[in-house]
Amino acid sequence: MKTIVTGGAGFIGSHLVDKLISWGYEVIVVDNLSNGKKENLNKKAKFVEGDIKDAEFCKDNIKDVDVVFHLAAEVDVRKGPEEPNLDFKENIVGTHNILEAMRINNVKKVVFTSSSVVYGEATVMPTPEDYGPLVPISLYAASKLSDEAMICAYCNTFDMRAWIYRFANVIGSRESHGILFDFIKKLRADPENLEILGDGSQTKSYIHVGDCTDAILVGLDKGNDKVNIYNIGSDDYVDVKKIAELVSKQMNLAPNFNFTGGDKGWVGDVRHMQLDAKKLKDIGWSPQFNSESAIVETLKSLLEEN
Ligand SMILES: NC(=O)c1ccc[n+]([C@@H]2O[C@H](COP(=O)([O-])OP(=O)(O)OC[C@H]3O[C@@H](n4cnc5c(N)ncnc54)[C@H](O)[C@@H]3O)[C@@H](O)[C@H]2O)c1
C-alpha cells in the first residue's frame, strides 16, 4: 500500500510512519517542520517539505497514493485566544486543501486525527462516539469539528471514504508538548518548585502512542463504512496532581506544588475527559497500557531522550 502521512515528522505522525514502514507500506511524509523534527523522519520514507496551507503545493504533492493519513495541524489549544485566526488557517484551510487535492487527484481514502475536544464539556463519561450535541469550547476544538464535518461532506459528495479518530491525550517518546513535557521542562529549570495550572483536580485519560497507532490501523482494516468514527483512549483517567507526583518521583525530586488555582488549566481546557473506546475494542483493538502505566513509560522515554 502506498501512503502519505501529513505531519509525519511530528510526534504521533513519526510513530505512525515507523509502524507503516515496518508493515512494508510505502510512505511519503509531508511536513513543514513547524513543530516536527528532521530527526523524527524515518529514513525509509520519502520526505517532502511543504505547507498544507498552500493549495498548489497540496495539488502537486497529495496524489498517486492509496491512503492519506492527515495529521498535520496546529496542536496548541492555548494559542487560540491570542491568535484567533490560527486554528482556522492551519487546520480548516489546511484540511480543505488536502481534501481538494485528493478530489482533483482521485485519491479515495483519508485517515484524520481528531480529538476528544470535539465533545466539549461532555456530561456522559466515558463519552461514546454518538454523544451529542457536540459543543466545542476552544478554537482548536472548533477547527477539528469543522474538519470532521468537511471530511464527511467530501466523502458523501465525491465518493471518498474516511476513518476519523478522536484521541484522548496521546503520550510517548518524541512528544514535544503536553503536560509531561511541560512538567519535566519546569522541573529542570527549577527542581524545587512546580507550577501546576488549575487546582490539580482536572482529570484526563492518557493513551500510549504505540496503542494509538495500533488502533488507527485496526480501524482502517476493519471499518467498512463510508465514514468511520472511532474514539481512541484508555479505560481510566488520572488527575493533574497525581501526574505531578509521578513526574517528581521519576525525576527523584520533591518540589513544592504551586497551583495557579481555578478548576481549569487554561481558557478552552476541558475539566474532565474520558472516552469510551468499546467500538474499537469490539473489532479487535486492545491497548497494552492504562493511563498511569502509559505515563510512567513515557516519562522514562522523555527523561532518556532529552
Ligand atoms: N498529541 C495529542 O494528545 C493529540 C490529541 C488529539 C489529537 N491530536 C492530533 O494528532 C495530530 C498529531 O499531533 P501531534 O501531537 O503529533 O503534534 P505534532 O505537533 O508533533 O505534529 C504535527 C505535525 O504537523 C506539522 N505541521 C503543522 N502545521 C503544518 C502545515 N501547515 N503544513 C505541514 N505540516 C504542518 C508539524 O511540523 C508537526 O510535525 C494532530 O492533528 C493533532 O491535532 C493529538
The ligand as an ORCA input file, in Angstrom:
! r2SCAN-3c Opt
* xyz 0 1
  N      -0.973     14.656     20.997
  C      -2.238     14.523     21.371
  O      -2.519     14.253     22.540
  C      -3.357     14.677     20.371
  C      -4.671     14.557     20.844
  C      -5.714     14.711     19.943
  C      -5.460     14.911     18.598
  N      -4.160     15.038     18.163
  C      -3.931     15.278     16.743
  O      -2.937     14.395     16.249
  C      -2.179     15.037     15.222
  C      -0.685     14.951     15.501
  O      -0.424     15.638     16.722
  P       0.983     15.578     17.464
  O       0.698     15.551     18.914
  O       1.823     14.520     16.868
  O       1.555     17.027     17.137
  P       2.929     17.473     16.426
  O       2.952     18.972     16.503
  O       4.070     16.725     16.983
  O       2.685     17.023     14.923
  C       2.072     17.856     13.960
  C       2.997     17.904     12.746
  O       2.349     18.665     11.730
  C       3.322     19.551     11.144
  N       2.589     20.706     10.635
  C       1.888     21.623     11.357
  N       1.341     22.543     10.530
  C       1.688     22.174      9.265
  C       1.415     22.718      7.990
  N       0.695     23.849      7.848
  N       1.922     22.101      6.878
  C       2.669     20.960      7.017
  N       2.965     20.404      8.206
  C       2.473     21.005      9.317
  C       4.269     19.897     12.280
  O       5.544     20.328     11.822
  C       4.336     18.578     13.044
  O       5.382     17.765     12.539
  C      -2.714     16.459     15.111
  O      -3.686     16.505     14.082
  C      -3.393     16.669     16.457
  O      -4.434     17.627     16.381
  C      -3.101     14.935     19.018
*
